[in-house]
Amino acid sequence: MIDPTQGMGPTKPRVRRTIAMAALCALAVLAKGGGVAVAAPVEFGVDRSNMGTQWTLAWPQEPKVSPFLTADYNKPGNFEARRVAVMDGIARVHAGWFRDGFGKGSPDLFLDLVKLVHARGMKILAVFGAAASDYPPGAYLDKAQSGCQWGSYPLSKINLDAYQKRIEAQFAAMRAAGETVDAFEIGNELDLYCNDADSPTGAEWAKHQWKWFLSDAQVQTFVRGYAPFLAASVVSIRKYFPQAQVITYGNSMPASAPLMEALASVRGADGKITDYTRLVDGYGSHLYPTSTTTLNMVQDATNSLRYEAAHYPHVSQKPIWITEWNPAGSSWWNGQPWYFQYDALGRPGGDLNKADARGVYKAMDSAGAIRTFNHDVVETLRSSATTPVNVSHVFYYSYDSGGPSPKCEHVKYGWPTSLPPGFCIDGMIDPSTGDLLPGLAEAVAGVAR
């Protein structure tokens, strides 16, 4: 079995043994689990990134399309009121969950946000990952070496002792305040080289048209980093929050799903095989389908989830958590025109996508596309009589995402707005007013029309 404390110094044998035994105990307990549970209704959530890692939420120089900049609570040094305002806005959606990344700020920052979430009747999905302080000198690959804007670290070089010490300080502060965490996502898009330099580069994925191509050696390089990191994370989580659910990181592309499959058969130096997926309660997934038409979106997302489910071990007992999804988001990076900027006849000058040539779906706004995703992708897959896909959670990314872009020069919104021309919205609010977009909250929260 691979040592689940790989990367720790040789002066820590007792710590190594303790963590290894705890991980093995966790595996043994989980291995006793058996039959398939009756499928519970899908639970819905909202993501709003960076609230768990910074007090400010945005720079004071943010473009004046934001309602927060005109209010007293956005003055420098008084950011807590803005955090409250954002959480109050998210509470209007009536989703059951809130997701954000944690661990790189102070324990007070983590505790503050968890209190805000729980006070509004939501559960928290906390994304925990490595920080620069967790790595030894020399592990960092700068921009010139990595090609990544912020540089990159190989997860296999992490000092797990330092990592656990840091996150357990966060957990201890939470417990001391009488708070808890409902679920953890271990890492974020670690199939991206810039998030984990043990993964192939984006150029390599592009060369293979974003389809699976990794050799066994490349898979093992990734697994030797993520498997012990996952095991150490679970040990620390179970120590403080034994009832919390734990899922793997949300992958950035469905094609990388076989990396999770490899976690189920990790061969150690002694030749023994360990199934690290026994440590988790589910698998993270990020979906950003192409939504030029709603039919394209449905087919893209359906094929992605089927592919992932085929590669996720024990998926009938360990469901897929879609921890990020958005019908418009992929337009930011795939070179296609903004999907939702047409009228019902497919002419520029609206906020609909296009109808498909077969007439399966009419032109829809983003709220209609979200409802269709919930029903024709998620529920249809869950209820399939032949090849059901076990999906338990769906998180919309993100609450207030949007920005000006030439991509949206033809957008004409169907509600009164003060937004400047060419403003793309893939969030849930009109940034000029803070109002929820028509019908979007109900769609994101899973309310059928």
Residue pairs with C-beta under 8 A, 6 or more apart in sequence:
1 24
1 266
1 268
1 270
1 272
1 273
1 274
2 223
2 224
2 227
2 228
2 266
2 267
2 268
2 269
2 274
3 16
3 20
3 228
3 268
3 269
4 19
4 20
4 23
4 160
4 227
4 228
4 231
4 232
4 235
5 12
5 15
5 16
5 19
5 20
5 160
5 161
5 228
5 232
6 156
6 160
6 224
6 228
7 156
7 157
7 158
7 159
7 160
7 228
8 15
8 16
8 159
8 160
8 161
9 159
9 161
12 161
15 161
19 160
19 164
19 231
19 232
19 235
22 235
22 238
23 231
23 232
23 234
23 235
23 279
26 231
26 234
26 235
26 238
26 278
26 279
27 274
27 275
27 276
27 278
27 279
30 278
30 279
31 275
31 278
33 317
36 316
36 317
37 317
39 382
39 390
40 392
42 374
42 378
42 379
42 382
42 391
42 392
42 393
42 394
42 446
43 96
43 97
43 392
43 393
43 394
44 95
44 96
44 97
44 393
44 394
44 395
44 396
44 444
44 445
44 446
45 95
45 96
45 97
45 98
45 99
45 122
45 123
45 125
45 393
45 394
45 395
45 396
46 90
46 93
46 95
46 97
46 98
46 99
46 395
46 396
46 398
46 399
46 428
46 444
47 98
47 99
47 100
47 323
47 324
47 395
47 396
47 397
47 398
47 399
48 86
48 90
48 98
48 100
48 398
48 399
48 400
49 100
49 101
49 397
49 398
50 57
50 100
50 101
51 57
51 83
51 86
51 87
51 100
51 113
52 100
52 101
52 102
52 103
52 105
52 109
52 110
52 113
52 126
53 100
53 101
53 102
53 103
53 104
53 105
53 109
54 105
54 109
55 79
55 80
55 83
55 109
56 79
57 68
57 79
57 82
57 83
57 86
58 66
58 68
60 69
60 74
60 76
62 69
63 404
64 70
65 404
65 418
65 419
65 420
65 423
65 431
65 432
66 431
67 431
67 432
67 433
67 434
68 74
68 82
68 85
68 86
68 434
71 82
71 85
72 78
72 81
73 79
73 81
73 82
73 84
73 85
74 82
80 112
83 112
83 113
83 116
84 116
86 399
86 400
87 98
87 116
87 117
87 120
88 120
89 399
89 400
89 429
89 434
89 436
90 98
90 120
90 122
90 399
91 120
91 121
91 122
92 436
92 441
93 399
93 428
93 436
93 441
93 444
93 445
94 441
94 445
95 122
95 396
95 444
95 445
96 122
96 123
96 445
97 122
97 123
97 124
97 125
97 182
97 393
97 395
98 117
98 122
98 123
98 124
98 125
99 124
99 125
99 127
99 185
99 323
99 324
99 395
100 113
100 124
100 126
100 127
101 126
101 127
101 128
101 129
101 188
102 110
102 113
102 126
102 127
102 128
102 170
103 110
103 128
103 129
103 131
103 166
103 167
103 170
104 131
107 169
107 170
107 172
107 173
107 174
108 173
110 126
110 170
110 173
110 174
111 173
111 174
111 177
111 179
113 124
114 124
114 126
114 174
114 179
114 181
115 177
115 179
117 123
117 124
118 124
118 179
123 182
123 183
124 181
124 182
124 183
125 182
125 183
125 184
125 185
125 321
125 323
125 393
125 395
126 181
126 183
126 184
126 185
127 184
127 185
127 187
127 188
127 249
127 323
128 167
128 184
128 185
128 186
128 187
128 233
129 186
129 187
129 188
129 190
129 195
129 249
130 153
130 155
130 158
130 163
130 187
130 229
131 163
131 166
132 140
132 153
133 162
133 166
134 158
134 159
134 162
134 163
134 166
135 153
135 157
135 158
135 159
135 162
136 157
136 159
139 153
139 154
139 157
139 158
140 151
140 152
140 153
141 148
141 151
141 152
141 153
141 154
141 197
142 151
143 149
143 150
143 151
145 151
146 152
146 193
146 194
146 197
147 194
147 201
148 193
148 194
149 194
150 194
152 193
152 194
152 195
152 196
152 197
153 196
153 197
154 196
154 197
154 198
154 225
155 190
155 196
155 197
155 198
155 225
155 226
155 229
156 198
156 221
156 224
156 225
157 225
158 225
158 229
160 228
160 229
160 232
163 229
163 232
164 232
164 235
164 236
167 233
167 236
168 236
168 239
168 240
171 181
171 236
171 237
171 239
171 240
171 241
172 240
174 180
174 181
174 240
175 240
180 241
180 243
180 244
181 237
181 241
181 244
182 244
182 245
183 244
183 245
183 246
183 247
183 281
184 233
184 237
184 241
184 244
184 245
184 246
184 247
185 247
185 248
185 249
185 250
185 284
185 321
185 323
186 229
186 230
186 233
186 234
186 246
186 247
186 248
186 249
186 280
187 195
187 196
187 226
187 229
187 248
187 249
188 195
188 249
188 250
189 195
189 249
189 250
189 251
189 252
189 286
190 196
190 199
190 226
190 249
190 251
191 199
191 249
191 251
191 252
191 253
191 256
191 259
192 199
192 202
192 252
193 199
193 200
193 201
193 202
194 202
196 222
196 225
196 226
198 221
198 222
198 224
198 225
198 226
199 222
199 256
200 213
200 214
200 218
204 213
205 213
205 253
205 255
210 253
210 255
211 255
212 255
212 256
212 258
214 222
214 258
214 259
219 258
219 259
219 262
220 262
222 259
222 262
223 259
223 262
223 263
223 266
226 259
226 263
227 263
227 266
227 274
227 276
230 248
230 263
230 276
230 279
230 280
231 276
231 279
233 246
234 246
234 279
234 280
237 244
237 246
245 281
245 282
246 279
246 280
246 281
247 280
247 281
247 282
247 283
247 284
247 321
247 323
248 260
248 263
248 277
248 280
248 282
248 283
248 284
249 284
250 284
250 285
250 286
250 321
250 323
250 324
251 257
251 259
251 260
251 284
251 285
251 286
251 308
252 286
254 285
254 287
254 303
254 304
254 305
254 307
254 308
255 307
257 307
257 308
257 310
257 311
257 312
258 311
260 277
260 283
260 311
260 312
260 313
261 311
261 312
261 313
263 275
263 276
263 277
263 313
264 275
264 276
264 277
264 313
264 314
265 273
265 275
266 273
266 274
266 275
266 276
267 273
268 274
275 313
277 312
277 313
277 314
277 318
278 314
280 318
281 318
282 318
282 319
282 320
282 321
282 392
282 393
283 308
283 312
283 315
283 318
283 319
283 320
283 321
284 321
284 323
285 304
285 305
285 308
285 320
285 321
285 322
285 323
286 322
286 323
286 324
286 325
286 397
287 301
287 304
287 305
287 322
287 324
287 325
288 324
288 325
288 326
288 329
288 330
289 296
289 297
289 300
289 301
289 304
289 327
289 330
290 296
290 297
290 300
290 330
290 334
290 336
290 339
291 297
291 327
291 328
291 330
291 331
291 339
291 340
291 353
291 369
292 336
292 339
292 353
292 354
293 353
293 354
293 355
293 356
293 361
294 353
294 356
294 360
294 361
294 362
294 364
294 368
294 369
294 372
295 356
295 358
295 360
295 361
296 356
297 327
297 369
297 372
297 373
298 361
298 372
298 373
298 376
298 377
301 325
301 373
301 377
302 377
302 380
302 381
305 320
305 377
305 381
305 389
305 391
306 381
306 387
306 389
308 320
309 315
309 320
309 389
309 390
312 318
312 320
315 389
315 390
316 390
318 390
319 390
319 391
319 392
319 393
320 389
320 390
320 391
320 392
321 391
321 392
321 393
321 395
322 378
322 391
322 393
322 394
322 395
323 393
323 395
324 395
324 397
325 373
325 394
325 395
325 396
325 397
326 396
326 397
326 398
326 401
326 426
327 339
327 340
327 366
327 369
327 370
327 373
328 338
328 339
328 340
328 366
328 424
328 426
329 397
329 401
329 426
330 336
331 337
331 338
331 339
331 407
331 424
331 426
332 405
332 407
332 424
332 426
337 407
338 405
338 407
338 408
338 410
338 411
338 424
339 353
340 351
340 352
340 353
340 365
340 366
340 369
340 411
341 348
341 349
341 350
341 351
341 408
341 409
341 410
341 411
341 412
342 348
342 349
342 350
342 352
342 353
342 354
342 363
342 410
343 349
343 350
343 352
343 363
343 412
344 350
344 352
344 355
344 362
344 363
345 363
346 354
346 355
346 363
348 410
349 410
349 412
350 410
350 411
350 412
350 414
351 365
351 366
351 411
351 412
351 413
351 414
352 363
352 364
352 365
353 363
353 364
353 369
354 363
355 361
355 362
355 363
361 372
364 372
365 414
365 439
366 425
366 426
366 437
366 440
367 437
367 438
367 439
367 440
367 442
367 443
368 439
368 443
370 396
370 440
370 443
370 444
371 443
371 448
371 449
374 394
374 443
374 446
374 448
375 448
378 391
378 394
381 388
381 389
381 391
382 388
382 389
382 390
382 391
394 446
396 428
396 444
398 426
398 427
399 427
399 428
399 429
400 427
400 428
400 429
400 431
401 425
401 426
401 427
402 423
402 424
402 425
402 426
402 427
402 431
403 423
403 424
404 420
404 422
404 423
404 424
405 422
405 423
405 424
406 422
407 422
407 424
408 422
408 423
408 424
409 421
409 422
411 422
411 423
411 424
413 419
413 425
413 430
414 438
415 430
415 437
415 438
417 430
417 432
417 433
418 432
418 433
419 425
419 430
419 431
419 432
423 431
425 431
425 437
428 436
428 437
428 440
428 441
428 444
429 435
429 436
429 437
430 437
439 449
442 449
